[in-house]
Amino acid sequence: MIGIEAANGKPVLIYYSYKHDRDRITEQFPARKIKTEKDISDWNDGNIPIGLAHPASCGHGLNLQSGGSTIIWFGLTWSLELLSEEEDFDMLVTEIEDMEGDVL
């Protein structure tokens, strides 16, 4: 995946829309789904090199700002609301450090 290679070892967060997309990602990469408080803490501490999240589960109020600045959308989302919510998150993180993003 070009976005992961371009991160040069920095943590990346991959958004997926469908379970079969998540399964394809985890077959190829040692990605960890971010779903519990421990996962969030580990992500923010930089202990998860490749994080997976569904944009609907982390778009409103979830704090993932400290863990990394590279977001990859795996496939397209059907929801304009999810896309715009994540773009707002991208802008917030951009204020903290340089943000990068890819859509694959």
C-alpha positions as CSV (number, residue, x, y, z in Angstrom):
1,M,0.0,0.0,0.0
2,I,1.7,3.2,-1.2
3,G,0.4,5.3,1.7
4,I,2.0,3.0,4.3
5,E,5.3,3.0,2.5
6,A,5.2,6.8,2.1
7,A,4.8,7.2,5.9
8,N,8.4,6.1,6.4
9,G,7.7,4.3,9.6
10,K,5.4,6.8,11.1
11,P,2.1,5.5,12.4
12,V,-0.8,5.5,9.9
13,L,-4.5,5.3,10.6
14,I,-6.5,3.5,7.9
15,Y,-10.2,4.2,7.6
16,Y,-12.3,1.4,6.0
17,S,-16.0,1.3,5.2
18,Y,-16.8,-2.4,4.8
19,K,-15.8,-5.5,6.8
20,H,-14.4,-7.2,3.7
21,D,-12.1,-4.2,3.3
22,R,-10.9,-4.5,6.9
23,D,-10.2,-8.2,6.3
24,R,-8.2,-7.4,3.2
25,I,-6.1,-4.9,5.1
26,T,-5.4,-7.3,8.0
27,E,-4.4,-10.1,5.7
28,Q,-1.7,-7.9,4.2
29,F,-0.5,-5.8,7.2
30,P,-0.2,-6.2,11.0
31,A,-2.9,-3.6,11.6
32,R,-4.8,-3.3,14.8
33,K,-8.4,-2.1,15.1
34,I,-8.9,0.8,17.4
35,K,-12.0,0.1,19.4
36,T,-11.2,0.1,23.2
37,E,-9.8,2.6,25.6
38,K,-6.6,0.7,25.7
39,D,-6.4,0.8,21.9
40,I,-6.9,4.6,22.0
41,S,-4.3,5.0,24.6
42,D,-1.8,2.8,22.7
43,W,-2.5,4.7,19.5
44,N,-1.9,8.1,21.2
45,D,1.3,6.8,22.8
46,G,2.6,5.8,19.4
47,N,2.5,2.0,20.1
48,I,0.3,1.1,17.1
49,P,2.1,1.5,13.8
50,I,-1.0,0.7,11.6
51,G,-4.3,1.5,13.2
52,L,-7.7,0.6,11.7
53,A,-10.9,2.4,12.3
54,H,-14.4,2.7,10.8
55,P,-15.0,6.5,10.3
56,A,-18.5,6.2,11.9
57,S,-17.0,4.9,15.1
58,C,-14.3,7.6,15.5
59,G,-15.7,10.7,13.8
60,H,-17.5,12.3,16.7
61,G,-15.4,13.3,19.7
62,L,-12.8,10.5,19.7
63,N,-9.3,11.9,20.5
64,L,-6.7,10.2,18.2
65,Q,-4.7,13.3,17.6
66,S,-1.5,12.3,19.4
67,G,-0.8,9.0,17.6
68,G,0.0,10.0,14.1
69,S,-0.7,12.4,11.3
70,T,-1.2,10.1,8.3
71,I,-4.7,9.0,7.4
72,I,-5.5,6.6,4.6
73,W,-9.0,6.0,3.3
74,F,-9.2,2.5,2.0
75,G,-11.8,2.7,-0.7
76,L,-14.5,5.3,-0.9
77,T,-17.2,6.0,1.7
78,W,-20.8,6.3,0.8
79,S,-21.4,8.9,3.4
80,L,-20.6,12.6,2.8
81,E,-21.2,13.2,6.5
82,L,-18.4,10.7,7.5
83,L,-16.0,12.2,4.9
84,S,-16.6,15.8,6.0
85,E,-16.3,14.8,9.7
86,E,-13.0,13.2,9.1
87,E,-11.8,16.2,7.1
88,D,-12.7,18.4,10.1
89,F,-10.5,16.0,12.2
90,D,-7.7,16.3,9.6
91,M,-7.8,20.1,9.9
92,L,-7.6,19.9,13.7
93,V,-4.6,17.6,13.5
94,T,-3.0,19.8,10.9
95,E,-2.9,22.6,13.5
96,I,-0.8,20.3,15.7
97,E,1.5,18.9,13.0
98,D,1.7,18.3,9.3
99,M,-1.2,16.1,8.1
100,E,-1.0,13.7,5.2
101,G,-3.8,11.7,3.6
102,D,-4.4,9.2,0.8
103,V,-7.5,7.6,-0.7
104,L,-6.8,4.1,-2.0
